Amino acid sequence: MLVLSRKRDERIVIGDNIVITVVEVRGDKVRLGIEAPAEVPVHRQEVLDAMRRSAPGSQSNSPPSSP
């Protein structure tokens, strides 16, 4: 895992087409903006987990794929 420090309005670029921007830092919460192509799914971990639980047999036991 790569760990980076960023300040508000600073960005992280992944590949040529994904940009993550630190939108706001408030206390122990960080708001991120994510720009990615429509064909790249972007989900919070808890939402992805719920989606996998609600669709039996579809990737429920598979780890997240890596590029």
GROMACS elastic network, one bead per residue, 0.5 to 0.9 nm:
[ bonds ]
;  ai    aj funct       b0    kb
    4    12     6  0.87407   500
    6     9     6  0.83022   500
    6    10     6  0.58698   500
    6    11     6  0.73366   500
    6    12     6  0.83035   500
    6    21     6  0.88845   500
    6    22     6  0.71045   500
    7    10     6  0.55325   500
    7    11     6  0.85495   500
    7    22     6  0.66884   500
    7    23     6  0.89053   500
    7    24     6  0.86431   500
    7    25     6  0.81088   500
    8    11     6  0.86113   500
    8    21     6  0.78973   500
    8    22     6  0.50639   500
    8    23     6  0.57751   500
    8    24     6  0.57565   500
    8    25     6  0.66978   500
    9    21     6  0.60517   500
    9    22     6  0.52021   500
    9    23     6  0.56589   500
    9    24     6  0.77018   500
   10    20     6  0.84902   500
   10    21     6  0.57878   500
   10    22     6  0.57604   500
   10    23     6  0.81698   500
   11    19     6  0.66335   500
   11    20     6  0.54880   500
   11    22     6  0.64153   500
   12    18     6  0.83744   500
   12    19     6  0.57661   500
   12    20     6  0.50955   500
   12    21     6  0.64577   500
   12    22     6  0.86141   500
   13    16     6  0.72895   500
   13    17     6  0.76647   500
   13    18     6  0.58289   500
   13    20     6  0.63656   500
   13    21     6  0.87487   500
   14    17     6  0.67954   500
   14    18     6  0.50586   500
   14    19     6  0.62344   500
   14    20     6  0.80124   500
   15    18     6  0.63364   500
   15    19     6  0.86105   500
   16    19     6  0.84751   500
   17    35     6  0.77637   500
   17    36     6  0.60658   500
   17    37     6  0.68409   500
   18    34     6  0.71917   500
   18    35     6  0.55510   500
   18    37     6  0.73489   500
   18    40     6  0.89942   500
   19    33     6  0.80409   500
   19    34     6  0.58166   500
   19    35     6  0.50779   500
   19    36     6  0.67017   500
   20    32     6  0.65625   500
   20    33     6  0.56210   500
   20    35     6  0.64172   500
   20    36     6  0.86919   500
   21    31     6  0.85483   500
   21    32     6  0.55647   500
   21    34     6  0.64446   500
   21    35     6  0.83306   500
   22    25     6  0.75662   500
   22    30     6  0.71843   500
   22    31     6  0.61757   500
   22    33     6  0.64165   500
   23    30     6  0.75937   500
   23    31     6  0.53205   500
   23    32     6  0.52760   500
   23    33     6  0.61355   500
   24    29     6  0.82345   500
   24    30     6  0.57807   500
   24    32     6  0.71445   500
   25    28     6  0.75571   500
   25    29     6  0.59856   500
   25    31     6  0.63744   500
   26    29     6  0.53593   500
   26    30     6  0.63682   500
   26    31     6  0.83134   500
   27    30     6  0.80129   500
   34    42     6  0.82088   500
   36    39     6  0.81331   500
   36    40     6  0.63475   500
   36    41     6  0.83311   500
   36    42     6  0.80195   500
   37    40     6  0.55301   500
   37    41     6  0.84286   500
   38    41     6  0.71777   500
   43    46     6  0.81840   500
   43    47     6  0.62549   500
   43    48     6  0.59433   500
   44    47     6  0.53154   500
   44    48     6  0.62814   500
   44    49     6  0.87097   500
   45    48     6  0.50967   500
   45    49     6  0.61332   500
   45    50     6  0.86550   500
   46    49     6  0.50553   500
   46    50     6  0.62271   500
   46    51     6  0.86403   500
   47    50     6  0.50973   500
   47    51     6  0.61539   500
   47    52     6  0.86223   500
   48    51     6  0.50433   500
   48    52     6  0.61894   500
   48    53     6  0.86384   500
   49    52     6  0.51472   500
   49    53     6  0.62135   500
   49    54     6  0.86873   500
   49    60     6  0.82343   500
   50    53     6  0.50496   500
   50    54     6  0.61379   500
   50    55     6  0.86896   500
   51    54     6  0.52136   500
   51    55     6  0.63375   500
   51    60     6  0.88231   500
   52    55     6  0.53054   500
   52    56     6  0.70044   500
   52    57     6  0.84012   500
   52    58     6  0.67846   500
   52    59     6  0.64949   500
   52    60     6  0.50366   500
   52    61     6  0.85790   500
   53    56     6  0.62317   500
   53    57     6  0.88772   500
   53    58     6  0.88254   500
   53    60     6  0.63929   500
   54    60     6  0.89704   500
   55    58     6  0.57656   500
   55    59     6  0.82726   500
   55    60     6  0.75265   500
   56    59     6  0.80555   500
   56    60     6  0.65844   500
   57    60     6  0.59457   500
   57    61     6  0.79836   500
   58    61     6  0.81218   500
   58    62     6  0.85185   500
   59    63     6  0.78110   500
   59    64     6  0.87449   500
   60    63     6  0.83281   500
   62    65     6  0.82063   500
